[in-house]
Amino acid sequence: MMKPSSSKWLLFAAFLCCAVVAVQAQNWTQWALDPQHTGNDSSVVGQPPNRILANVVYDPLVPQEQAVAGGDLLVHYQVPLVNGNNVYMEFKSGTYDTTNAIFSSQTWGENGFTWVGANLVQIWSFTSDWKAPGNLGDFWEPVFHAAFANGFVYVPGGNGTIYKLNANNGAMVTQINPFGTIERNRYTASPITVDSAGNLFYNVVQVPPQDADEFYAKDVVDSWIVKVTAGDATSKASYKQILKQATIKGVPAGEITLPGANDPCEVAFSQSQLPLPPSPTAVPGSTPCGTQRVALNVAPAIAPDGTIYSVTRGHFVTRYNYLVAINPDLTGRWAASMRGKFTDGCNPTGTVPGSIMPSDPLHGGCRANANPGVDPHVNHVGMGRVFDDESSTPVVLPDGSILFGAYTAYNYAQGHLMKFSANGDYLGAFNFGWDSTDAVRPHDGTYSIVVKNNHYGGGAYCDPDPSSPFYQLQLTYCPEDRTANNPSNPEEYFISQLGSDLALEWSFQSTNTQSCKRNDDGTVSCVSDHPRGFEWCVNAPVIDHNGLTYVNSEDGNLYVLNPDGTLNSKLFQQLAVGAAYTPASLGPDGKIYSQNAGHLFVAGR
């Protein structure tokens, strides 16, 4: 932890002054803005992104991270927090383990900045003992995510704790430990969510001691949701207990209502059996489910009535998952299964409504005699899968219903955006949902939902992998060129707006083909190498008072879209890079806070 030096006293005084000035517009204090995760700042008009106002490197380890991931940047990052004139952002330091890609070799912390005239000036820095579990072989790097509340900055700490910091100078006020003990393999595993009363909520996961860097080697010990009041009082509840108390809803007939740690859970057919499914009557294999525990990176959502929404998954499997409603006293209300919900899989007859699966197995489709509508990996109705790579979090809509973006592989890995009622009833889905916390735009007595809508290239339900012993089968039945093999549904990348019924209202397509980078002298050099555009690398869009949408793209640009889905403006930042999806935020003065290649960019007029 660093304190301001005497040479920075005038800047620190300005920071202290501005921290207590009341701001009319809303501040951006947590993931996706508010407890419901709507991403809609209706009190702020965003500034036009005419130029870059600030460029701060918060992750200097990006080159090593890219080298290990084949050029991609598979790291989840905090949304920049803004409180009046002050800005709070994570930083990373230490070393990146380029041999085994174990995350814990790095160091995380939070920096405090303030605007002094036209300059964003760092005032303080706090280094946390928080560590990310696992390694890149397990999942993308989990998120370290602070929140601003009650006049303090709260940051994740080690052993399932959080630190409460003085917002003006970064000094530690206290370390809040709801467990009372120290356990190295207990992890603060989510962003911190703050409700309207200033209560904080976050998730914790504990694994066996020897498995800190191999997350799935053994079953978890337990997982918890933690509540911290504005006065630092803590309470917690085990997800095991929450699920025992909850009413389990929506489980398909004949299935175990709530699988136990040692119960069998199905896994996909082997790639040696391509094309899938192996036969109309084939039954997939199974493995022990593992304990139902909270998924990583899931920021709890808080409805206006105090209901808390979170997501659990089987520790060893990705196909047995629940959207969980938790009462304000941290007891379980209901848990809605994500299984048995999608019938848009195999389409051998060409008659399955909504299916995007081609019918010819030699062009990436299911086996010719497959049952219509099934997920080819398991030969029955599809389900929302939950990976620890993702940062999808529940969104509470104006009518009380809940969105969650889940994964499905059979639709070109697009996933599904699932919608549930406040009672846990399944209401339908849109056929994109992977790693997405979607923004909400209320209007005309209803609302719309802004989503990324990436139609990825590659095979429909598998991709050729040269390291696989079944590579030749994959080349035959999982052709890499989606456009050539399914021209009616080609590789394309959109930002889309949906109605409250999840029907498509408009789409804006990425048409830029240029991979660009900003050179050390400030110039930009480009090469045309993306003939089908770039995917949108946003996981939490921003909507302002005028209905403008702010999103990042893998082409390195910050885009601003009009309410009708047309382009308003764009600004190139640092680098075109394949990335884990990044959030953005708005300051109360309309400045736009965005991220690209480990840099925090601030854009405005």
Stockholm file with secondary structure:
# STOCKHOLM 1.0

chainA/1-605         MMKPSSSKWLLFAAFLCCAVVAVQAQNWTQWALDPQHTGNDSSVVGQPPNRILANVVYDPLVPQEQAVAGGDLLVHYQVPLVNGNNVYMEFKSGTYDTTNAIFSSQTWGENGFTWVGANLVQIWSFTSDWKAPGNLGDFWEPVFHAAFANGFVYVPGGNGTIYKLNANNGAMVTQINPFGTIERNRYTASPITVDSAGNLFYNVVQVPPQDADEFYAKDVVDSWIVKVTAGDATSKASYKQILKQATIKGVPAGEITLPGANDPCEVAFSQSQLPLPPSPTAVPGSTPCGTQRVALNVAPAIAPDGTIYSVTRGHFVTRYNYLVAINPDLTGRWAASMRGKFTDGCNPTGTVPGSIMPSDPLHGGCRANANPGVDPHVNHVGMGRVFDDESSTPVVLPDGSILFGAYTAYNYAQGHLMKFSANGDYLGAFNFGWDSTDAVRPHDGTYSIVVKNNHYGGGAYCDPDPSSPFYQLQLTYCPEDRTANNPSNPEEYFISQLGSDLALEWSFQSTNTQSCKRNDDGTVSCVSDHPRGFEWCVNAPVIDHNGLTYVNSEDGNLYVLNPDGTLNSKLFQQLAVGAAYTPASLGPDGKIYSQNAGHLFVAGR
#=GR chainA/1-605 SS CBCCCGGGHHHHHHHHHHHTSCCSSCCBCSTTSSTTCCCEETTCCCCCCCEEEEEEESCTTHHHHHHHTTTCBCBCCCCCEEETTEEEEEEEEECCCTTTCBGGGEEEEEEEEEEETTEEEEEEEEECCCCCCSBTTTSSBCCCCCEEETTEEEEECBTTCEEEEETTTCCEEEEECTTSSCCTTEEECSCCEECTTSCEEEEEEECCGGGSSSTTSSCCSEEEEEEECTTCCEEEEEHHHHHHHSEEECCCTTSCSSCCTTSEEECCCCGGGCSSSSSTTCCCCEEECCCEEECTTCCCEECTTSCEEEEEEETTCSSCEEEEEECTTSCEEEEEECSSCBCCSCCTTSCCTTCCCCSCGGGTCCCTTCCTTCBTTTTBSBCCBCCTTCCCCCEECTTSCEEEEEBCSTTTTCCEEEEECTTSCEEEEESCCTTCCCEEEEETTEEEEEEEEEECCSCSSCCCCTTSTTHHHHHHHSCSCHHHHCTTSCSEEEEEEEETTSCEEEEEECCCCEEEEECTTSCEEEEECCTTCCCCCEEECEEETTCCEEEECTTSEEEEECTTSCEEEEEECSBCCCBSCEECEECTTCCEEEEETTEEEEEEC
#=GC SS_cons         CBCCCGGGHHHHHHHHHHHTSCCSSCCBCSTTSSTTCCCEETTCCCCCCCEEEEEEESCTTHHHHHHHTTTCBCBCCCCCEEETTEEEEEEEEECCCTTTCBGGGEEEEEEEEEEETTEEEEEEEEECCCCCCSBTTTSSBCCCCCEEETTEEEEECBTTCEEEEETTTCCEEEEECTTSSCCTTEEECSCCEECTTSCEEEEEEECCGGGSSSTTSSCCSEEEEEEECTTCCEEEEEHHHHHHHSEEECCCTTSCSSCCTTSEEECCCCGGGCSSSSSTTCCCCEEECCCEEECTTCCCEECTTSCEEEEEEETTCSSCEEEEEECTTSCEEEEEECSSCBCCSCCTTSCCTTCCCCSCGGGTCCCTTCCTTCBTTTTBSBCCBCCTTCCCCCEECTTSCEEEEEBCSTTTTCCEEEEECTTSCEEEEESCCTTCCCEEEEETTEEEEEEEEEECCSCSSCCCCTTSTTHHHHHHHSCSCHHHHCTTSCSEEEEEEEETTSCEEEEEECCCCEEEEECTTSCEEEEECCTTCCCCCEEECEEETTCCEEEECTTSEEEEECTTSCEEEEEECSBCCCBSCEECEECTTCCEEEEETTEEEEEEC
//
